[in-house]
Amino acid sequence: MENEYDDSLTRTKDDEKLIEKEVLFLPWVGKNYSYGIGYNKEGILFYGDENHKGKKILALGEYNHWSTNEETCGHDGECFNGCKGLDKCSQITRHAVCDHLNINVSRKKWMNAYTKFERSLIGSETTWDDSSKIWDHIMLYNYLQVPFSHARMNPKNEDYKEFKEQFFYVLKIFKPDYIIACGHRLYNFLPDSCWSEGDKLKIDGETIKNGSYKLENNNEFKMYAVLNPSAGYSWDHWNKVIKSIIK
């Protein structure tokens, strides 16, 4: 995959709608996201296609982070407050996935979370081909629409409240069958409105926090919480959990 980014080539009609709703960091949406993924009777991952569709999966992250440097517009922390770098910053989530999938880009520590998450879907170590297929069939959106200058920062409660409408709009546009919330802190601070707590669920000794959002027209979006893949995430354990969830 080329390590070249051209906003004019990646911008879609859906992107324009999201930007109008002040979604700063546009989601990564795999080219085959609409076909989804699934598991056969033997628990083997399959990639959906026109003849055999799976389930649409939204991997929900917490936030994007960077330090003020040449890779951004240089207005760290000032987005939507006079920042003129919207076109460049809007693609950062997509750039991150593209870098992770680019064999010519040197491996960085933050990429480990992407690797562990994809392994928890397939249930094994992944090849470059596996990685591309997985990310081609899922989407990634980071809930908090403000930049954080360092990893492992603790957002404030107010930060989560501010971006409820953007999150709901993403659900409305892309209609995922399952949302996998990557981190219990993220799950705990997501909006309460339109939310119903799920039944108590225990899989492979793990109590799985879950519930669903029911928005307009009775569209229901099931959500399950996993450990944050950036720390202490056992992909083989969470593979058992995810396989049990996605039906």
Backbone torsions as a table, in degrees:
resi	resn	phi	psi	omega
1	MET	NA	132.5	-178.9
2	GLU	-68.8	140.4	176.8
3	ASN	-92.1	55.4	179.4
4	GLU	-128.8	138.2	-176.9
5	TYR	-127.1	129.1	179.3
6	ASP	-131.6	105.7	-176.8
7	ASP	-57.1	-32.4	-177.6
8	SER	-66.8	-23.5	-180.0
9	LEU	-88.5	-28.0	-175.5
10	THR	-97.4	-13.9	-177.7
11	ARG	-71.7	130.8	-178.8
12	THR	-121.2	173.6	175.9
13	LYS	-62.5	-38.3	176.6
14	ASP	-62.8	-38.1	178.4
15	ASP	-60.1	-42.6	-178.9
16	GLU	-62.0	-39.0	178.1
17	LYS	-65.7	-41.1	-179.4
18	LEU	-65.6	-40.5	179.1
19	ILE	-64.0	-37.7	176.5
20	GLU	-60.7	-30.9	178.8
21	LYS	-87.9	10.7	179.6
22	GLU	63.4	38.7	165.5
23	VAL	-82.9	107.0	-176.6
24	LEU	-77.1	-46.7	-177.1
25	PHE	-99.6	100.5	-176.8
26	LEU	-64.1	144.6	-177.4
27	PRO	-73.5	151.1	165.8
28	TRP	-76.6	125.8	177.4
29	VAL	-126.6	110.1	-179.3
30	GLY	-58.7	148.4	-175.7
31	LYS	-63.1	-21.0	177.9
32	ASN	-113.6	23.8	-179.3
33	TYR	-54.8	-40.0	-176.1
34	SER	-63.7	-21.4	178.8
35	TYR	-87.1	-22.7	174.3
36	GLY	68.6	-168.8	177.2
37	ILE	-131.7	166.3	176.8
38	GLY	-163.5	-177.1	179.5
39	TYR	-130.0	137.2	177.4
40	ASN	-81.3	-175.8	-175.8
41	LYS	-62.4	-25.3	178.7
42	GLU	-87.5	1.9	179.7
43	GLY	79.5	18.4	179.7
44	ILE	-91.0	133.2	180.0
45	LEU	-65.7	134.9	170.2
46	PHE	-124.9	153.3	179.4
47	TYR	-101.1	124.2	-176.5
48	GLY	-65.1	152.5	174.7
49	ASP	-144.8	-169.2	-176.2
50	GLU	-60.7	-31.5	-174.7
51	ASN	-95.6	-18.1	-174.7
52	HIS	-146.6	86.0	-175.8
53	LYS	-80.6	145.8	174.3
54	GLY	-103.2	-148.9	179.8
55	LYS	-109.4	139.9	179.5
56	LYS	-79.1	125.0	-174.0
57	ILE	-114.0	126.8	171.5
58	LEU	-105.5	113.6	170.3
59	ALA	-84.1	114.7	-175.8
60	LEU	-101.3	112.1	175.6
61	GLY	-93.8	179.2	-175.7
62	GLU	-95.1	-56.5	-178.2
63	TYR	-157.6	161.3	169.9
64	ASN	-92.2	149.5	176.7
65	HIS	-139.8	150.0	173.2
66	TRP	-161.6	161.8	169.2
67	SER	-96.3	155.0	178.4
68	THR	-63.4	114.2	-178.4
69	ASN	-158.6	-173.5	-173.5
70	GLU	-68.4	-15.0	-177.8
71	GLU	-78.3	-14.0	-179.9
72	THR	-120.2	-175.7	-177.9
73	CYS	-74.8	-9.7	179.1
74	GLY	88.7	6.8	179.8
75	HIS	-112.3	48.2	-176.1
76	ASP	-51.2	125.3	177.1
77	GLY	83.7	0.2	-176.6
78	GLU	-113.8	15.3	-178.3
79	CYS	-61.9	142.9	-175.8
80	PHE	64.1	16.6	177.7
81	ASN	-134.5	54.4	179.2
82	GLY	93.7	0.1	-179.6
83	CYS	-69.9	136.2	-179.5
84	LYS	-103.4	9.5	-174.6
85	GLY	-98.4	22.7	-172.9
86	LEU	-56.0	-46.4	-176.8
87	ASP	-58.7	-39.8	-178.3
88	LYS	-75.8	-47.4	-176.2
89	CYS	-67.5	-29.6	-174.7
90	SER	-61.1	-23.3	-175.1
91	GLN	-95.1	5.5	-169.1
92	ILE	-63.9	-37.6	177.6
93	THR	-63.4	-42.1	-179.8
94	ARG	-67.5	-39.8	177.7
95	HIS	-60.8	-40.1	-178.7
96	ALA	-61.9	-44.4	179.0
97	VAL	-65.5	-42.5	179.0
98	CYS	-61.5	-41.5	177.5
99	ASP	-62.6	-42.5	179.0
100	HIS	-60.5	-35.0	-176.8
101	LEU	-88.3	-5.8	-176.0
102	ASN	-90.3	111.9	-177.0
103	ILE	-63.3	-20.8	-178.2
104	ASN	-88.3	-5.7	178.8
105	VAL	-93.2	129.8	-179.5
106	SER	-61.7	143.8	-178.1
107	ARG	-68.4	135.2	178.0
108	LYS	-119.1	155.9	-173.5
109	LYS	-57.9	-39.6	-176.3
110	TRP	-65.3	-19.9	-180.0
111	MET	-70.2	-18.8	179.8
112	ASN	-58.5	-35.1	179.7
113	ALA	-64.7	-40.6	177.8
114	TYR	-63.6	-42.8	-179.6
115	THR	-63.4	-46.5	-178.3
116	LYS	-64.6	-37.4	-179.8
117	PHE	-66.6	-45.8	-179.2
118	GLU	-64.6	-35.1	177.3
119	ARG	-66.4	-33.0	178.7
120	SER	-71.5	-16.5	173.7
121	LEU	-83.8	-44.1	-175.1
122	ILE	-88.0	-24.3	177.8
123	GLY	82.6	21.9	178.2
124	SER	-160.7	170.9	172.3
125	GLU	-64.5	146.6	-172.5
126	THR	-106.4	144.0	170.8
127	THR	-88.9	172.1	175.6
128	TRP	-58.8	-39.2	-180.0
129	ASP	-65.7	-42.5	176.9
130	ASP	-58.2	-47.5	-176.8
131	SER	-58.5	-46.5	-179.2
132	SER	-61.7	-44.0	-179.0
133	LYS	-64.1	-42.3	-179.3
134	ILE	-62.2	-51.5	-176.9
135	TRP	-70.7	-20.4	173.7
136	ASP	-71.0	-17.4	-173.8
137	HIS	-113.8	4.9	178.3
138	ILE	-132.1	173.9	174.1
139	MET	-127.0	157.6	-179.9
140	LEU	-132.1	128.8	176.8
141	TYR	-137.9	134.0	176.2
142	ASN	-98.2	124.7	-169.5
143	TYR	-62.5	-48.9	-174.8
144	LEU	-78.1	123.0	-173.9
145	GLN	-99.7	40.0	170.3
146	VAL	-134.2	149.1	-179.5
147	PRO	-80.7	148.4	173.7
148	PHE	-117.1	136.7	-170.2
149	SER	-78.6	-12.6	-179.4
150	HIS	-144.8	154.7	172.8
151	ALA	-70.9	159.1	176.1
152	ARG	62.9	28.0	171.8
153	MET	-82.9	154.0	-179.5
154	ASN	-103.8	107.4	177.7
155	PRO	-64.4	159.4	177.8
156	LYS	-91.5	159.1	178.7
157	ASN	-55.4	-37.6	-178.2
158	GLU	-64.1	-30.8	-179.7
159	ASP	-60.8	-39.7	-178.5
160	TYR	-71.3	-36.1	-177.8
161	LYS	-67.1	-29.5	-171.5
162	GLU	-69.4	-25.1	-168.9
163	PHE	-115.9	25.8	179.3
164	LYS	-61.9	-46.9	-175.1
165	GLU	-65.2	-38.2	177.6
166	GLN	-62.4	-43.2	179.2
167	PHE	-61.6	-47.6	179.7
168	PHE	-62.4	-34.4	179.7
169	TYR	-68.5	-37.8	175.3
170	VAL	-60.1	-43.1	177.6
171	LEU	-62.5	-41.9	-179.7
172	LYS	-62.1	-40.2	-177.2
173	ILE	-73.7	-45.3	-168.8
174	PHE	-102.9	-13.7	172.6
175	LYS	44.4	61.5	177.6
176	PRO	-68.4	147.4	174.4
177	ASP	-78.2	-33.6	179.6
178	TYR	-138.0	139.3	171.9
179	ILE	-111.1	124.9	175.1
180	ILE	-105.5	106.2	-179.3
181	ALA	-80.4	117.0	-174.2
182	CYS	-88.7	81.5	178.9
183	GLY	132.6	134.3	-178.8
184	HIS	-73.5	-32.2	176.1
185	ARG	-61.8	-46.8	177.5
186	LEU	-56.1	-50.8	-179.1
187	TYR	-57.0	-44.2	-174.8
188	ASN	-67.3	-27.4	-174.9
189	PHE	-102.4	4.3	177.8
190	LEU	-68.0	162.5	-173.7
191	PRO	-57.9	144.0	176.4
192	ASP	-85.2	-26.2	-176.0
193	SER	-66.9	142.3	179.9
194	CYS	64.8	17.8	-173.4
195	TRP	-106.6	139.1	172.4
196	SER	-127.2	128.2	178.8
197	GLU	-70.5	141.2	-179.3
198	GLY	-83.6	171.0	176.6
199	ASP	-65.7	154.3	178.1
200	LYS	-61.1	130.5	-173.0
201	LEU	-133.7	125.8	178.5
202	LYS	-127.2	123.8	-178.2
203	ILE	-130.3	124.4	177.9
204	ASP	51.9	40.8	178.6
205	GLY	81.5	-1.6	-177.1
206	GLU	-106.6	127.1	173.1
207	THR	-79.4	120.6	-173.8
208	ILE	-101.3	115.0	175.0
209	LYS	-68.8	134.1	-177.2
210	ASN	-158.0	165.0	178.3
211	GLY	176.8	-162.4	-179.3
212	SER	-154.0	151.2	171.1
213	TYR	-101.2	131.9	175.0
214	LYS	-117.0	111.7	-176.8
215	LEU	-103.3	-164.5	-177.0
216	GLU	-58.4	152.6	-178.1
217	ASN	61.9	22.6	178.3
218	ASN	59.6	24.3	173.1
219	ASN	-68.5	125.1	-177.3
220	GLU	-115.5	134.3	-176.4
221	PHE	-124.3	112.2	-177.8
222	LYS	-79.3	137.0	-179.4
223	MET	-128.4	140.1	176.7
224	TYR	-132.4	142.3	-179.3
225	ALA	-98.9	136.0	171.5
226	VAL	-121.5	168.0	174.7
227	LEU	-64.3	150.8	176.5
228	ASN	-63.1	121.0	-177.4
229	PRO	-62.2	-12.8	-178.3
230	SER	-78.9	-9.2	-177.4
231	ALA	-153.5	124.3	172.0
232	GLY	63.8	28.0	-173.9
233	TYR	-96.9	114.8	177.9
234	SER	-92.3	103.7	-171.7
235	TRP	-65.1	-31.4	-180.0
236	ASP	-70.4	-36.3	175.4
237	HIS	-65.3	-48.0	-176.0
238	TRP	-72.1	-20.9	172.3
239	ASN	-62.6	-41.4	177.3
240	LYS	-61.2	-40.6	179.9
241	VAL	-65.9	-50.1	-175.4
242	ILE	-64.8	-39.9	177.5
243	LYS	-61.0	-35.1	-180.0
244	SER	-72.6	-26.6	-175.9
245	ILE	-82.5	-47.3	-171.5
246	ILE	-79.1	112.1	-177.3
247	LYS	-113.5	NA	NA
